[in-house]
Amino acid sequence: MEHFDLALVDWSRAQFALTALYHWIFVPLTLGLSFIVAFMHTIYYKTRDEEWKIMTRFWMKLFGINFAIGVATGIILEFEFGLNWSNYSWIVGDIFGAPLAIEGILAFFLESSFIAIMFFGWDRVSKKFHMLSSWFVAIGSNLSALWILIANAWMQNPTGTAFNADTARNEMVNFFDIALSPTAVFKFLHTVSQSYVIGALFVISISAWFILKNRHLLFARKSIIIASVFGLLASVFVSITGDSSSFNIAHTQPMKLAAMEALYDGEESADLYVVGLLNKNKDNTNFKGIKIPGMLSIMAFRNADAFVPGVNDILNGNEEQGILSAESRIEKGKIAIKALADYKQARKEGNDELADQKLKEFETNYSHFGYGFFKDKEEIVPNVPLTFYSFHIMVALGLFFILLFAWLLYVSLKDRLVKNKLLLIISLWSLLLGYIATELGWIVAEVGRQPWTIQDLLPVTASTSHLSVGSVQTTFFMFFALFSVLLIAEIKILITQIKKGPEKGGSHV
Amino acid sequence: MSYEALQTYWWIIVSLLAALLVFLMFVQGGQTLLRQLSKTEIERSLLVNSIGRRWDTTFTTLVTFGGAFFASFPLFYSTSFGGAYWVWTLILFSFIIQAVSYEYRTKANNFLGRKTYDTFLFVNGLLAPLLIGTAVGSFFTGSEFSVNRLNITNIADPVISRWETASHGLEAALNITNLSLGLALLFLSRILAMLYFINNIDNDSIIKRSAKTLRYCSSAFLVFFLLFLALILTKEGFAIDPGTRLVYMEKFKYLHNLIEMPIVLIMFLAGVVGVLYGIFLGSFKSSSRGIWFAGAGTVLTVLALLMLAGLNNTAFYPSTFDLQSSLSIRNASSSEYTLKVMGWVSLLVPIVIAYIWYAWKSLNKKKVSESDLENDSMKY
């Protein structure tokens, strides 16, 4: 039975990861490209220059192809919380449902109402209203991301919440603590700004291809200038917000930070691993490569001497640093769970005195509640090498994009871009790197926080639905097959549209 | 507002979203008529582009309905989605294939070919109303599940809501009441689609064909709708004792609800008259105003039906496996604080509806016509 349950958890996770990873191929491009389209549309509106109209329409068309499949994968994610994570949905639905509902009401409708006008409004509505519609689409899709990331951030750092023993669930006590938590703010800023990087890389990559093929030179060069300005600003912002996110993680999810840095034994003035490889050791002899002394302490606590806890400190405890061992947290968690059961029983029997006593016991131990579901302390450690490499490759790519955008902008402004084959080829392939970076970011955030659905409060093992493994396996493969087919279709259509190039002369409207 | 009032308020909001969703499912209805109402490729293209500009409003309403239901009645979300797994999965599956089909169907090199995408649209058009109707039917007929909050303290098996049949929701389709609602919804969505075409497309033969097909569809709709109505109004319902909060079976519960809530009765009657008048306008007068009467009528009728299911001490998601596990707006709702926060958010809904309306109107000023599509490379 125990084994059976683990398989269910793993397949439920696999299904969610599959949907999220697919969804995350399309969303960043939607978020980034929507603004680029809106900029171009605005320039057209101001200048009435047909060239800008052609550009707007071309990028808009690609936007539409990508948008459709993003929507298709998104709806599944929302409902998978209920389908596969039924227990989760009840225990935190009081908090988690709200941002999803607000997303629908305030953001998604904005996006979907104006997207039809954006596509079909040429000559059907006034030019000004049409241009504004492009902006509404961009704002709507970004607001949509805001609410989803607030929901995600709450799972990583559950603020503004209290457990209600009578209803056996977490309940919201302060909405603004949730919506404005630093975790949410940094997560949102980091995620949307990296989406703008993807949007910029998309435009740059395709435009570079046009130049390499000696087609649409004016169009491509203009597109690259717009995109590299946008990309440069965004990529600098990505690194700033990434740094803030690490600082935040150090305070809210120390295990995730330890996994990101593969830091096993915590230390004062901890080093930052820059480039190198991990071995299998589970102590600080696990890394060969270049390090920056004391940098991790600065990153995590803004203090070169600060102590950064490692995996082993969190696992085995560290009295000196006031860190409780996983074993004692598991023990306290089990006390909390038992106290909750006793409390409910006492309430049922009308024994108020005992109920009050048990409730107190429960509340004292509640901060360890989630640990009570573990059998073995090792369960609290995420996959360290996967988190480590994902994090480091992501950061390296992030820094590379800053250089790329700056280089492109410089060369474009000197009007030497067309002759610079090397840069054009790098630009062409940089889109792929962008996608790798963004998916790795998801892995850092979501693999790094395992085994928790809600940090310290609810592990994935206690979050599932009551389903047979076979059912989840079947739907997993259904979704896998369907998403893959649709992805192939999307890529084929995109490439065909790109090869066709922008419409000539814009005479059709 | 008191906690009870907030729960009632949210039940009405969620019901309103469901009602709007049913109206907007004219998009799905239209997807089942693409072949039937067109003789030429151009005509088919007119049909697709007419509903194609609306599909994401329906889609967004579904997502928002899901989010709002989750936020206000999370126990329903976890019990129904995690339990009736297969029904919901099939519904969602049909929406995935819909979402890409409009955009991809006429694009060059689209991998699956236009016929496949048109089949996707048909499958979604058929399954979505049929299965959603069937699932909503179980609000009146019940499902086999159990809910025990104490399970969270059982470390080896902490799941609170459990479905007690292996078919995980598919069994709902075998119930005649559920099925008749599903079929009624399917035909209603087709009726609304044809009324929308009459309103939105500038093409005489499509309008003529729509008006004619409307008559057949309407009789089928009436048969299943009246059957559903007769079945629920004569059956035992899942009542809640206001004192003990215990659930018990009450004869003619839904009929009693209708009589005890006269406002709901009026809404219901007005809704049905609206739908019938809309059908009359469309099929006998080919009037473009039919969609507005039938649309408003649909919203009122669905709203009234869901109020029958959830208000006046009724369990809106009853369990036939364990009567006391049944979900009501009292035991399934979010906390008072959350409902209040969301209550503030709901005040923005009229603004949202206003801009949806404005956006919709500005695009529908011109009807969809051949000449209109000829010049547009953005068409589907």
HADDOCK unambig.tbl for C-alpha pairs under 7 A between the chains (distance, minus, plus):
assign (segid A and resid 65 and name CA) (segid B and resid 103 and name CA) 6.29 0.50 0.50
assign (segid A and resid 68 and name CA) (segid B and resid 99 and name CA) 5.71 0.50 0.50
assign (segid A and resid 68 and name CA) (segid B and resid 100 and name CA) 5.10 0.50 0.50
assign (segid A and resid 68 and name CA) (segid B and resid 103 and name CA) 6.75 0.50 0.50
assign (segid A and resid 69 and name CA) (segid B and resid 99 and name CA) 6.73 0.50 0.50
assign (segid A and resid 69 and name CA) (segid B and resid 100 and name CA) 5.67 0.50 0.50
assign (segid A and resid 71 and name CA) (segid B and resid 99 and name CA) 6.76 0.50 0.50
assign (segid A and resid 72 and name CA) (segid B and resid 96 and name CA) 4.53 0.50 0.50
assign (segid A and resid 72 and name CA) (segid B and resid 99 and name CA) 5.34 0.50 0.50
assign (segid A and resid 72 and name CA) (segid B and resid 100 and name CA) 6.95 0.50 0.50
assign (segid A and resid 73 and name CA) (segid B and resid 96 and name CA) 6.82 0.50 0.50
assign (segid A and resid 75 and name CA) (segid B and resid 63 and name CA) 6.60 0.50 0.50
assign (segid A and resid 76 and name CA) (segid B and resid 92 and name CA) 6.66 0.50 0.50
assign (segid A and resid 82 and name CA) (segid B and resid 77 and name CA) 5.65 0.50 0.50
assign (segid A and resid 82 and name CA) (segid B and resid 78 and name CA) 4.91 0.50 0.50
assign (segid A and resid 82 and name CA) (segid B and resid 81 and name CA) 4.88 0.50 0.50
assign (segid A and resid 82 and name CA) (segid B and resid 82 and name CA) 5.31 0.50 0.50
assign (segid A and resid 83 and name CA) (segid B and resid 81 and name CA) 4.60 0.50 0.50
assign (segid A and resid 83 and name CA) (segid B and resid 82 and name CA) 4.06 0.50 0.50
assign (segid A and resid 83 and name CA) (segid B and resid 85 and name CA) 6.00 0.50 0.50
assign (segid A and resid 84 and name CA) (segid B and resid 82 and name CA) 5.87 0.50 0.50
assign (segid A and resid 85 and name CA) (segid B and resid 82 and name CA) 6.99 0.50 0.50
assign (segid A and resid 86 and name CA) (segid B and resid 78 and name CA) 4.22 0.50 0.50
assign (segid A and resid 86 and name CA) (segid B and resid 79 and name CA) 6.69 0.50 0.50
assign (segid A and resid 86 and name CA) (segid B and resid 82 and name CA) 5.09 0.50 0.50
assign (segid A and resid 87 and name CA) (segid B and resid 78 and name CA) 6.55 0.50 0.50
assign (segid A and resid 87 and name CA) (segid B and resid 159 and name CA) 5.53 0.50 0.50
assign (segid A and resid 87 and name CA) (segid B and resid 160 and name CA) 6.16 0.50 0.50
assign (segid A and resid 89 and name CA) (segid B and resid 74 and name CA) 6.41 0.50 0.50
assign (segid A and resid 89 and name CA) (segid B and resid 77 and name CA) 6.98 0.50 0.50
assign (segid A and resid 89 and name CA) (segid B and resid 78 and name CA) 5.31 0.50 0.50
assign (segid A and resid 90 and name CA) (segid B and resid 74 and name CA) 5.59 0.50 0.50
assign (segid A and resid 90 and name CA) (segid B and resid 75 and name CA) 5.38 0.50 0.50
assign (segid A and resid 90 and name CA) (segid B and resid 78 and name CA) 5.72 0.50 0.50
assign (segid A and resid 93 and name CA) (segid B and resid 70 and name CA) 6.58 0.50 0.50
assign (segid A and resid 93 and name CA) (segid B and resid 71 and name CA) 6.34 0.50 0.50
assign (segid A and resid 93 and name CA) (segid B and resid 74 and name CA) 5.12 0.50 0.50
assign (segid A and resid 94 and name CA) (segid B and resid 71 and name CA) 6.20 0.50 0.50
assign (segid A and resid 94 and name CA) (segid B and resid 74 and name CA) 6.67 0.50 0.50
assign (segid A and resid 94 and name CA) (segid B and resid 334 and name CA) 5.10 0.50 0.50
assign (segid A and resid 94 and name CA) (segid B and resid 335 and name CA) 6.55 0.50 0.50
assign (segid A and resid 94 and name CA) (segid B and resid 338 and name CA) 6.50 0.50 0.50
assign (segid A and resid 97 and name CA) (segid B and resid 67 and name CA) 6.11 0.50 0.50
assign (segid A and resid 97 and name CA) (segid B and resid 70 and name CA) 4.97 0.50 0.50
assign (segid A and resid 97 and name CA) (segid B and resid 71 and name CA) 3.77 0.50 0.50
assign (segid A and resid 98 and name CA) (segid B and resid 71 and name CA) 4.77 0.50 0.50
assign (segid A and resid 98 and name CA) (segid B and resid 342 and name CA) 6.87 0.50 0.50
assign (segid A and resid 100 and name CA) (segid B and resid 67 and name CA) 5.09 0.50 0.50
assign (segid A and resid 101 and name CA) (segid B and resid 64 and name CA) 5.86 0.50 0.50
assign (segid A and resid 101 and name CA) (segid B and resid 67 and name CA) 4.01 0.50 0.50
assign (segid A and resid 101 and name CA) (segid B and resid 68 and name CA) 4.66 0.50 0.50
assign (segid A and resid 101 and name CA) (segid B and resid 71 and name CA) 6.34 0.50 0.50
assign (segid A and resid 104 and name CA) (segid B and resid 60 and name CA) 6.96 0.50 0.50
assign (segid A and resid 104 and name CA) (segid B and resid 63 and name CA) 6.44 0.50 0.50
assign (segid A and resid 104 and name CA) (segid B and resid 64 and name CA) 4.43 0.50 0.50
assign (segid A and resid 104 and name CA) (segid B and resid 67 and name CA) 6.81 0.50 0.50
assign (segid A and resid 105 and name CA) (segid B and resid 64 and name CA) 6.22 0.50 0.50
assign (segid A and resid 105 and name CA) (segid B and resid 349 and name CA) 7.00 0.50 0.50
assign (segid A and resid 108 and name CA) (segid B and resid 60 and name CA) 6.52 0.50 0.50
assign (segid A and resid 109 and name CA) (segid B and resid 60 and name CA) 6.35 0.50 0.50
assign (segid A and resid 112 and name CA) (segid B and resid 56 and name CA) 5.97 0.50 0.50
assign (segid A and resid 112 and name CA) (segid B and resid 57 and name CA) 6.24 0.50 0.50
assign (segid A and resid 113 and name CA) (segid B and resid 57 and name CA) 6.66 0.50 0.50
assign (segid A and resid 113 and name CA) (segid B and resid 356 and name CA) 5.72 0.50 0.50
assign (segid A and resid 113 and name CA) (segid B and resid 359 and name CA) 6.25 0.50 0.50
assign (segid A and resid 114 and name CA) (segid B and resid 359 and name CA) 6.63 0.50 0.50
assign (segid A and resid 116 and name CA) (segid B and resid 53 and name CA) 5.85 0.50 0.50
assign (segid A and resid 117 and name CA) (segid B and resid 363 and name CA) 6.60 0.50 0.50
assign (segid A and resid 119 and name CA) (segid B and resid 378 and name CA) 6.43 0.50 0.50
assign (segid A and resid 120 and name CA) (segid B and resid 378 and name CA) 6.66 0.50 0.50
assign (segid A and resid 121 and name CA) (segid B and resid 363 and name CA) 6.81 0.50 0.50
assign (segid A and resid 124 and name CA) (segid B and resid 363 and name CA) 6.48 0.50 0.50
assign (segid A and resid 125 and name CA) (segid B and resid 362 and name CA) 6.46 0.50 0.50
assign (segid A and resid 125 and name CA) (segid B and resid 363 and name CA) 6.91 0.50 0.50
assign (segid A and resid 168 and name CA) (segid B and resid 149 and name CA) 6.35 0.50 0.50
assign (segid A and resid 171 and name CA) (segid B and resid 335 and name CA) 6.57 0.50 0.50
assign (segid A and resid 172 and name CA) (segid B and resid 337 and name CA) 6.79 0.50 0.50
assign (segid A and resid 172 and name CA) (segid B and resid 338 and name CA) 6.20 0.50 0.50
assign (segid A and resid 173 and name CA) (segid B and resid 337 and name CA) 6.80 0.50 0.50
assign (segid A and resid 337 and name CA) (segid B and resid 153 and name CA) 5.38 0.50 0.50
assign (segid A and resid 338 and name CA) (segid B and resid 153 and name CA) 6.60 0.50 0.50
assign (segid A and resid 340 and name CA) (segid B and resid 153 and name CA) 6.93 0.50 0.50
assign (segid A and resid 341 and name CA) (segid B and resid 150 and name CA) 6.64 0.50 0.50
assign (segid A and resid 341 and name CA) (segid B and resid 153 and name CA) 5.78 0.50 0.50
assign (segid A and resid 373 and name CA) (segid B and resid 155 and name CA) 5.64 0.50 0.50
assign (segid A and resid 462 and name CA) (segid B and resid 158 and name CA) 5.91 0.50 0.50
assign (segid A and resid 465 and name CA) (segid B and resid 82 and name CA) 5.37 0.50 0.50
assign (segid A and resid 465 and name CA) (segid B and resid 159 and name CA) 6.49 0.50 0.50
assign (segid A and resid 466 and name CA) (segid B and resid 159 and name CA) 6.36 0.50 0.50
assign (segid A and resid 466 and name CA) (segid B and resid 162 and name CA) 5.74 0.50 0.50
assign (segid A and resid 489 and name CA) (segid B and resid 110 and name CA) 5.49 0.50 0.50
assign (segid A and resid 489 and name CA) (segid B and resid 111 and name CA) 5.11 0.50 0.50
assign (segid A and resid 492 and name CA) (segid B and resid 109 and name CA) 6.34 0.50 0.50
assign (segid A and resid 492 and name CA) (segid B and resid 110 and name CA) 6.38 0.50 0.50
assign (segid A and resid 492 and name CA) (segid B and resid 111 and name CA) 6.90 0.50 0.50
assign (segid A and resid 493 and name CA) (segid B and resid 107 and name CA) 6.60 0.50 0.50
assign (segid A and resid 493 and name CA) (segid B and resid 108 and name CA) 6.48 0.50 0.50
assign (segid A and resid 493 and name CA) (segid B and resid 109 and name CA) 5.76 0.50 0.50
assign (segid A and resid 493 and name CA) (segid B and resid 110 and name CA) 5.35 0.50 0.50
assign (segid A and resid 496 and name CA) (segid B and resid 108 and name CA) 6.81 0.50 0.50
assign (segid A and resid 496 and name CA) (segid B and resid 109 and name CA) 6.64 0.50 0.50
assign (segid A and resid 508 and name CA) (segid B and resid 375 and name CA) 5.63 0.50 0.50
assign (segid A and resid 508 and name CA) (segid B and resid 376 and name CA) 6.96 0.50 0.50
assign (segid A and resid 509 and name CA) (segid B and resid 375 and name CA) 6.54 0.50 0.50
